Amino acid sequence: MAQLEADLDRLVRRLGSLTSHGWRPREAAVRVLAQNLADLAATAEGRALRPVPALPVYGLADVVAVLGGDVLISLSGRETTDLLDATAELVDAALRNTV
């Protein structure tokens, strides 16, 4: 869990440093990541899935930070390794694609 938290923090810092030009090739993937994080948090908490509102690109790093934090909170202290693994895979893939 600590590694996932560190990776999520690194991803959010990378996203926060992107210029408007840097967002162009990444925007769609980050929006999908945000929705997947929201879905994982909802699943972990037993809530219905809801769409993430379409926000401007300059707010997407914050969206990923909040939704990633929601996932971490909802998974803490639980034996939900499938959801934890899925979250780690999403964050890892996003880190590889934001370089």
N, C-alpha and C positions, 0 to 999 in steps of 0.2 A: 504494500500500500504506500509506503514511503517513496519508493521509486516512481510509482504512478503520480504521486503528488508533485515530485520534483520535475518529472517530464511534462506534466500539465503546466506547471509554472514556467518552464522553459518555452513551451509552445506559446503561451500567452504573451510572454516577453517578445518572442519573434514576431508574432502577429501584430503586436502593438508598435513595432518598429517599421512596419511596411509603409511605403509611400503609396500614393494613389496608383502609381504605375505598377508597383509591386503587387497590388491587390488583384489586378486584372486576371492573371492566370490562376489565381488561388481562390477567388471569391466563391465560386460555385462549390468547390470542395469544402471550404470552411463552413458554408451554410449547411451542407449535408452533415458535416461533423457536429455542428450545433444541434441539429435535429436529432441525430443519433444519441448524443449525450442526453438531451431532454427525454428521449424515449427510454433510455436505460434508467434514468433516475425515476421516471414514472413507473416503470416495471418493478424496480426494486422496492418502491413504496406502495405498490398495488393501486396506483392511480391510472385513470384513463389517459391515453396518449393524446397530446394536443400539439398543433403546429406551432413552431417558433415564429413569432412575428417577423416580417421582412423589415430589417433595419438597415440603415446606411452602412457601408463598409467600415467607416471609421468607428463603429460601435461593435463590430464583430469580435474583436479581441476580448472586450468586456463580457460579451454574451458567452463566449467559450469559457471564460474564467468563472462566471456565475454558474453556468450549467455543469461544468466540470466539478466545481465545488459541491453542487447539489448531489452529484453522483457519489463523490467521496463521502459525504455525510450520510447518504442513504445506505451506503455499503459498509460503513464502519461498524465493526463488531458483529458482522453477520458472516455466515458460512455460505456466501453467494459467490463462489469462485468463478462460475460461468459468467456472471455479469462483470465481475472484476477483470477477468481475462479479456472479455469483449471490450471493455473500456480501455484497457491497456493497449490492445491492438489498434483501436481507433486513434488514440493519442500518438502511439508510435508511428503509425502510417502518416499522420498529419505532420509530425516532426520531419520525417523523411521528405515530404513533399513541400515543405516551406523553406527549404534551403535556397 
